[in-house]
Amino acid sequence: DFITFVDGDDWISEIMISQLYEELCLYNADISVCGYDCIDKNGYLSYPREHGHGYKIGNEELVLNHDIFVLSGAKEIMRYCVIQQDCLAWNKMYKSFLFRDVRYPNKDGEDLFITYRIMEKAKRIVIDPTPTYKHVSRDNSITNQKFSLARIDWVEAAVQNTEYISVNYPEMFSLSFKFAYSQLLWTLQYSIQCGVYLEYKTEINNLID
């Protein structure tokens, strides 16, 4: 009836599952979300990533305090996703019906392609900023590896999400476009820095087109 994900390198607080489940039921939500901490390879807190912060991008502002808060309706939920760029599969509990007819693609960063669609299907989402999920960053993790097709996949996901936003939520397009553009520009610069631009030129140019 319920689904949650934990990355292989990560760990969770002993109360995370019960907290997510209880808040899911208490607020009659389809998805419950917790905050998370980023942990370095030595087990030290590198920086906390609570959802309880204020965010402002251009003229768009979403102010989140350190209390539990609830989002209702597709537009409010998608606005949160766009501003927060919350495409993570983990740190959440989902009602399983949300995954009917939805499957993760066989790509690196597969959650970046699907999470928006899953979140959009929820009628209500409850977010508790308490960081009960611990995300571990290791030297050999995908996010810390040298330039590879994984980074192309991440940009492809950002571009696809922006195209979807432009059609279904045009008022949020500029925010989504800024993120996709920044990811594409960073990927181009990083491929040049790593000396592999020519190797991935076709894939990068396809994304630019």
Buried (B, 14 or more C-beta within 10 A) or exposed (E): EEBBEBBEBBEBBEEBBEBBBBBBEEBEBBBBBBBBBBBEBEEEEBEEBBBBBEBEBEEBEBEBEEEBBBBBEBBBBBBBBBBBBBBBBBBBBBBEEBBEEEEEBEBBBBBBBBBBEBBBBBBBBBBBBBBBBBBBBEEEBBEEEEBEEEBBBBBBBBBBBBBBBBEEBEEBBBBBBBBBBEBBEEBBEBBEEBEBBEEBEEBBEEBEE
